[in-house]
């Protein structure tokens, strides 16, 4: 583990005027159900194929951003609030992309917006640990696979910005646990900020049987995190991480995750949002690949299960190579990416021995984006009750938002969207 003391100044580009945010919110959000059909036009044959390859190589990439606000159960009552949060995050991220900003900056800006919302389990108002403290995790990975990550950081309102700082300041992957770095706070512009929101105070009082919040701190609640919430349809039960994936005007992809972790965790627990390949993964483009493929994936769910199954890395690999898990762990070629996503949840995650043999059920929501010459392909799949998502391209006036719900349709709910590059 590496300890880092840094001086950081919030870039001017992160200071979005309130009137612009208000204007973004005024646009609202709209729900969608999108299905993906196979695209035979991407097959190159004869001289037309050669011309097509040259044309696509010179085509300007389409900037796009993709958001999720966590997997779990989003109450019907709060559905609009969650989708509005996704919509605003997408708009803010797209604002950076349209201004020529890079994909990592757009991911940071979008996730900062989600971290500032108390309704999400990221940044301010996140789940409390057993000591009544909010400790956050975050990761940011760029198009070259370089990463910055921080874990179990207290008092940092926007941990994604700390992850971005580490990415920018490092020439190699670096993870930071900030507990012992608090003595360096006077050298930073990350001052310790209040992180406990109104919902956290209510959870404290409920867990302590009506004690005051101060009296509950350190009480050592030993139940499951879900026990903190009443079991009714108006209460959100959202698992873990929020995330974003962006593609900038240069065609570069980046992905990030942020989380407050599970409720009533032990202090110092580092969750999947801080771990590259578990909460966030990017497979960079190979210059020798004629299809110019790159894939990013971000996950949300039960962290220990996702760590055991290397969730985001495995999902990204499945899409990149076009192969699903067969009997005995063999790879089976699969042309249908939607089938790959469903197979990932069922076979690679739920079927993993480290998940299947646990006493607690595994829960996951995964959002993935594959970029290639034929277009940009947006996928999501989840076995949780619901999953809140949004997507937006530079040519769209407003984000496309969906609250995907599992319902009675099966073990996995999924969706997809193709974004042409021309």
N, C-alpha and C positions, 0 to 999 in steps of 0.2 A: 504494500500500500504506500502511496506517495502522498506526502503532505505538501500543500501548496499555499503560499501567501502571495496575493496578487494585488496590484492596484488596478482598479477597473472604473472606467467612466462610461456611463450609459450613452451609446451613440445617439447623435441627434436624430438619426433616421427612425429611432424607436419612439420618438415623441410625437404621437399622432394627435393632432388637435381634436378637442372634444367635439367641435361642430362637425368634423368630418366623420367621427364615429357615430354621432347622432344621425347623420345623413345615411350612413351605411345601415344602421338599425332600421331606419324608416323603410328600407327596401323590403324588409321582411324575408321570409324563406318560403320555399314551396316544396311539397313532398313529391317524390317520384318513385316509380317502380320501373327499373330498366332491365331489359334482357339483352343479351349479346348474341348475335348471329355470326356464323362463320363468315370470314371475308376471303373469298377465293381470288379477289383481284390482286392480292399481295404476291401471288405466284408469278415469277419471272420466267418467260419463255421466249426464245428467239430474239430477234433484234429489238422488238418492242420491250422485252424484259430489260435489255441493256440500257435503252433510253430511259425506261422507268427508274432503273437504279441510279442513273446519273441525275435525273430530275429530283428524286427523293434526297439524294446526297446534298443537293444545293438548296433544298427547301428550308425555309426558316422554321426552327422548332416552335411548337405551340406551348406557351407557358401555361401551367396548370397547378392547382393546389388541391389537396385532399385532406379532410379532417375527420377525426372521430373523437367522441366525447366519453368513451368508456363503454365497456360491456357490462351487463348485469340486468337489472330491472329498472326501467324508467317509467315512472307512474304516468298514467294517462293525463292526470291533472297537470303534471309538470312537463309534458311532452313539448309544448310550444317553447317553453323556457330553454330546454336543452337544445332544440333545433335552432332557436335564435342565437344561442351561444356558438353553435357550429357555424351558422351563417356569418356572424360577425367575424369570427376567426378566419374564415375563408376570404372574406372581403379585405380584411387587413393584410393577410398574406398576399393576396392578388395585387393590392396597392403597391407593395414592394416590388413584385415581379414586373408590373407594368412600368415602374420607374427605372427598370434596368437592374434591380437588385438581384443578387445571387440566390440560389435555392436555399442555402443554409440560413441566410438572413430572413427569408420569407417564412421558413419553418419556425425560427425563433419568434418572430413577431406574432404568428398565428397562435403558437402555444402560449405565449405571454398573455394573450387575450383570454384564453381558457383558464390559465392560472389565476387570473384576476377575478374570475367568477366563483363565488362561494358554492354554487350548485355543483361544480365539478370537484373531483377528488385530486386536485393538483394545485400547488401553490397555496395561496391564502384560503383558509377555511377547510383544509384537508383533514383527513382522519387523524385522530389523536393516538399517540402511543400510550403505554401503560402508565407513564409519568404525567400524562395530560399535556404532552408537547407535540407540536406538528413537526415532523421530520420528512423532508422531501427527497426524491430521486429524479434525475433527468439524464438524458443522453441525446447527443446530436451526432449524426454521421453524414459525411459529405459524399460526393459522387466518386471519389477515389477510395472510399472505404475508411478514411481517416475519421477518428472519433474523439469526442470530449464527453466526459461523464462525471457526475457527482452523486454521492449516495449518503442518505441519512443526514442531510444538512438542515440544521435548525435556523429559524429566523431569516431565511432567504425567501422573499416573496415570489421571486421568479427564478427558480432553479435552472430553467432552460437557458437563461442568459449566462449563468455560471458555466454551464456545459459548453455554450458557444465560446465563451472566453477561453476555456481550457483547450477547445479545438483550435482556436486561432493562435494560442500561445505555444502549442505543442507540435513537435515534428513527429511524434509517435503517440499511439493510444495511451491515454492517461486517465485514471479514475481518482477521484478525490473524496475522502471522507473528512468533513470540515470540523468535526468535533474538537480536535486538538488545534485547529487553526484559528480559534476565536481570538487568540491574543494578537492576531494580525489585523483585526477588524479596523483598527485606526488607520491602517494603510490602504484601505479599500473604500469604494463607494457602494459597498453592500452593507449598509448599516443594519443591525438587528432590528427587525420589525415585528409588530404583533401579528401572529399567524392564526390565532383562534377566533373563529367566527361565531355567529349566533347559533348555528346548528351544532357546532362543537360544544357550546355551553349547555345546550339542551341534552346532548348525549352524556355529558359529564354528570348532570343532575340525575338523569335516568339510571346511569350505571351505579351511582352512589346511593340510590334509594332516596333521593330528595335532598342530599347534602348540598351545601354551597359548592360552586366550582372549586374553590381553593381547598375545601375539605376533601374533595375527591382525588386530587392530584396524588399519585403514588398509592392509590388504594388497591392496585393490582387486580383489576377486573379479569377474571379467568374464563369467561364465557366466549362463545364464538362472536365474531364481529357483527354478524347479522342479528344477534340478540339485542343489540343496542337500538334497533329500530322496531316499531310496532309492525306486526304482520298484517298490513292492510294495503289495499290497492292504491292509496294516495301517497304512499311513502316510497321514495327512491331507494333502491338497494343496488348501487353501482359499484362494480368491481374495478378497483385499481386504476389503470393508466389512461391518459388522454394522449393523442398522437397526431402527427401531421406528416405528409409527404408532399414535396414540391418539385416541380420541374421548371427551370428558368428558361429565358429566351436563348440561352446558349445550348440548351438541351441537357444541362447537368441536373442530376437528381440528388435530393437530400431527404433525410428522414429524421424525426425526433420523437421522443416520448417524455412525459412528465407525470409524476404521481406522488401522492401523499402516503401510499402504501395501505396495507390493511389496517382496520381499526383495532385498537388495543394491542398493537404489536409491541415487542420488546424494543427498548431504545437501542438505536444503532443498527436495526435490521436494514439491510440493503436489498431492495426489491428489484424486479425485472426491468423497471424503467431506467435503472442505472447500469444495466448489463448489456453490452453489445452482443448481438446474436440471440438474445432472449426477448428483450422488449423491442429492440430496434435492429434492423439489419439492412445493409445495402450491398448488392453484388455489382461492382463497377463494370462498365462497358469494356470489352476486349477490343483493342484497335484492329485486331485481325478478324473480327466477327463481321461478316458481310451484312448481317441483320442488325448490327449495332444495338444489341440487347443489353439492357440493364434493368435490375429489379430492386425494389425496396419493399420492406414489410414491417409493420408495427403491430404489436399485440397488446391485448388487455385481458386480464383474467386472474386465475389463481396462480400467484407468482411461483411458488415452489414447484408446481406441476409444469409450468412453462420453462422453468430453469432445467428441470430434469429432461425435458424433451427438446431443449434448444429451439424453442418455438419459432421465433422470427427468422432465424437463419435457415431452419429446415423448410419453412414455407417459401422463402425466397429461392432456395435451391430447387424446390419442386417446380416453380414457375419458370425459372431460368432454363432448366434442362428439359422441361416437358416430360417429367416422369413421376409416377406415383409409387407408393410402397406396395409391393406384392407379398405373397406368402414367403416367409422366411427372411423378410427384409430385402428381397430382390427388387430392383428397379424395373418398372414396366412403363414403356413409352405410352404417353397419353396426349392426344392433340387437343382435347377439350379442357381449357384452363378452368372452366367452372367445375368440371368433374375433379380436377386436381385440388381445387380449394376444399371441396367437400371431403375428398379422400384424405387431405391433410388433417382436417379436424377429427375425422373418425379413426383413421389408421395411425397417423404419425403422432397425434396428440392423445386422444382417448384410448387408442390401442397400445400406447407405449407402456411397457411393463412398469415403469416408475410412476405412471399415472393410474393404470388399471388396477394395480395392487394396493393402492392407498385406501384408507377408510373414508377420507373426505372426497367428494366428487370433484372432478376437474371441470373448470369453466374457462372458456376462451372466446374472444372475439379477435379476428385478424383482418387487417386492412392491407392490401398489397397493390402495387402499381408496377406494371411491366411496360417499359418503353422500348420500341423498336422502330424500324423504318416504316412498318405498316401502320403504326399509330400508337396511341397511348391507351393501355387497357387497365381499367380500375376494377378491382375485385374486393369483395368482403364476404366473410362467412363467420357464423357464430353458433354456439350451442347454448348460449344464455337466453334469457327471456327477451332481451332487446339489445339493440346496438344503434347508437346515434351517429349519423355520418353526414358529410357534406362534400361536394366537389364543385370546382369552378375553373373555367378556362378564361384566357384573356379575351376571348370573343364573346363571352356571356355577360349579360347585364346584371345578373344576380346568381347566387349559388344555387345548386340543385341539392336539396336536403332530403333525407329519408330517416324515419325511425323504423328500422327493420325489427319485426317481432316474430318470434319463433312460432307461436300459435300451436295448432294441432297438426301442422303439415309434415312433421318429421323430426329427426334428431338434429338437423342442421338447417339453418336459414342462410340464404346467400343472395347476392346480387352482383351485377356487373354493368360496366358502361364502357363503350369504346369511344375514344376521342381521336378523330382523324388528324393527321399531321399536316393536312393541306386544306 
